[in-house]
């Protein structure tokens, strides 16, 4: 079964917020920070570190 990545991330994110109940500002900061880092010069560095 092939599941699109965005759907899998959405499901995992929903379950994580539902079960762990982090503060909304922490979720927003992680999403915004990840978006900004991925679009900056640090994107390739983070990509190489994760792989």
N, CA, C and O of each residue as an XYZ file, in Angstrom:
204
protein
N       0.840     -1.171      0.000
C       0.000      0.000      0.000
C       0.888      1.239      0.000
O       1.769      1.364      0.851
N       0.674      2.141     -0.929
C       1.438      3.382     -1.016
C       0.644      4.523     -0.391
O      -0.462      4.845     -0.823
N       1.236      5.122      0.635
C       0.604      6.245      1.324
C       1.439      7.485      1.037
O       2.660      7.448      1.190
N       0.808      8.584      0.622
C       1.576      9.812      0.389
C       2.240     10.290      1.683
O       1.702     10.118      2.776
N       3.406     10.885      1.533
C       4.157     11.346      2.702
C       3.371     12.375      3.504
O       3.384     12.338      4.734
N       2.691     13.284      2.830
C       1.950     14.318      3.547
C       0.831     13.713      4.391
O       0.524     14.219      5.470
N       0.222     12.635      3.904
C      -0.850     11.994      4.666
C      -0.293     11.272      5.892
O      -0.888     11.317      6.968
N       0.845     10.613      5.725
C       1.474      9.934      6.858
C       1.912     10.943      7.910
O       1.708     10.717      9.102
N       2.515     12.059      7.486
C       2.938     13.086      8.436
C       1.752     13.719      9.150
O       1.819     14.014     10.343
N       0.687     13.921      8.426
C      -0.521     14.483      9.028
C      -1.080     13.546     10.098
O      -1.463     13.995     11.179
N      -1.128     12.256      9.800
C      -1.651     11.279     10.761
C      -0.758     11.178     11.992
O      -1.256     11.157     13.118
N       0.549     11.114     11.790
C       1.482     11.031     12.919
C       1.432     12.307     13.749
O       1.447     12.251     14.979
N       1.374     13.445     13.090
C       1.283     14.711     13.806
C       0.007     14.830     14.617
O       0.028     15.296     15.756
N      -1.105     14.407     14.028
C      -2.382     14.467     14.740
C      -2.355     13.573     15.974
O      -2.779     13.982     17.055
N      -1.855     12.348     15.808
C      -1.786     11.433     16.948
C      -0.818     11.932     18.011
O      -1.073     11.785     19.206
N       0.299     12.524     17.577
C       1.255     13.053     18.547
C       0.678     14.189     19.371
O       0.880     14.245     20.584
N      -0.032     15.088     18.725
C      -0.654     16.198     19.454
C      -1.770     15.687     20.348
O      -1.943     16.166     21.469
N      -2.523     14.718     19.857
C      -3.643     14.182     20.622
C      -3.167     13.416     21.861
O      -3.762     13.530     22.933
N      -2.093     12.635     21.708
C      -1.643     11.791     22.810
C      -0.687     12.511     23.764
O      -0.797     12.345     24.979
N       0.240     13.299     23.243
C       1.251     13.934     24.093
C       0.777     15.278     24.645
O       1.269     15.720     25.683
N      -0.163     15.928     23.976
C      -0.706     17.228     24.368
C       0.360     18.291     24.628
O       0.403     18.871     25.713
N       1.236     18.555     23.622
C       2.208     19.636     23.802
C       1.502     20.987     23.698
O       0.410     21.072     23.136
N       2.116     22.039     24.233
C       1.511     23.366     24.102
C       1.456     23.797     22.640
O       2.318     23.413     21.849
N       0.463     24.582     22.279
C       0.270     24.984     20.884
C       1.438     25.797     20.372
O       1.783     25.715     19.193
N       2.065     26.599     21.262
C       3.173     27.435     20.826
C       4.389     26.589     20.461
O       5.162     26.966     19.579
N       4.566     25.449     21.130
C       5.680     24.566     20.808
C       5.487     23.913     19.443
O       6.435     23.788     18.667
N       4.266     23.501     19.158
C       3.960     22.921     17.846
C       4.191     23.961     16.755
O       4.799     23.665     15.727
N       3.703     25.181     16.982
C       3.868     26.245     15.996
C       5.343     26.588     15.801
O       5.776     26.811     14.670
N       6.118     26.634     16.879
C       7.536     26.961     16.778
C       8.299     25.881     16.013
O       9.173     26.200     15.207
N       7.984     24.616     16.254
C       8.654     23.531     15.534
C       8.314     23.547     14.050
O       9.190     23.361     13.206
N       7.048     23.767     13.735
C       6.647     23.811     12.331
C       7.272     24.997     11.610
O       7.809     24.849     10.512
N       7.202     26.164     12.222
C       7.768     27.356     11.605
C       9.289     27.263     11.512
O       9.876     27.620     10.490
N       9.919     26.787     12.573
C      11.372     26.642     12.563
C      11.840     25.650     11.510
O      12.822     25.902     10.811
N      11.147     24.529     11.391
C      11.505     23.547     10.371
C      11.327     24.091      8.972
O      12.148     23.831      8.092
N      10.273     24.836      8.760
C      10.032     25.443      7.443
C      11.112     26.461      7.100
O      11.613     26.487      5.976
N      11.470     27.295      8.067
C      12.472     28.322      7.816
C      13.867     27.728      7.630
O      14.630     28.199      6.786
N      14.206     26.710      8.401
C      15.518     26.078      8.253
C      15.616     25.357      6.918
O      16.658     25.408      6.265
N      14.545     24.686      6.502
C      14.572     23.941      5.241
C      14.744     24.875      4.056
O      15.276     24.471      3.022
N      14.303     26.113      4.190
C      14.371     27.067      3.080
C      15.613     27.950      3.145
O      15.791     28.824      2.298
N      16.480     27.732      4.147
C      17.665     28.573      4.297
C      18.913     27.811      3.861
O      18.827     26.700      3.337
N      20.057     28.418      4.084
C      21.324     27.771      3.736
C      21.625     26.589      4.660
O      22.498     25.777      4.352
N      20.919     26.481      5.781
C      21.126     25.363      6.702
C      20.412     24.088      6.259
O      20.643     23.022      6.829
N      19.555     24.187      5.257
C      18.812     23.031      4.781
C      19.693     21.864      4.379
O      19.476     20.752      4.861
N      20.684     22.072      3.510
C      21.561     20.950      3.132
C      22.359     20.389      4.324
O      22.632     19.189      4.374
N      22.729     21.247      5.274
C      23.473     20.787      6.433
C      22.603     19.873      7.300
O      23.051     18.815      7.743
N      21.375     20.284      7.532
C      20.453     19.467      8.313
C      20.130     18.180      7.577
O      20.047     17.118      8.194
N      19.949     18.260      6.280
C      19.665     17.073      5.479
C      20.802     16.072      5.565
O      20.564     14.872      5.699
N      22.029     16.549      5.490
C      23.175     15.651      5.575
C      23.309     15.056      6.975
O      23.706     13.899      7.120
N      22.983     15.836      8.003
C      23.073     15.337      9.366
C      22.004     14.298      9.670
O      22.244     13.358     10.428
N      20.842     14.464      9.087
C      19.748     13.523      9.330
C      20.004     12.202      8.619
O      19.684     11.135      9.144
N      20.581     12.276      7.426
C      20.853     11.046      6.662
C      22.083     10.420      7.178
O      22.498      9.373      6.680
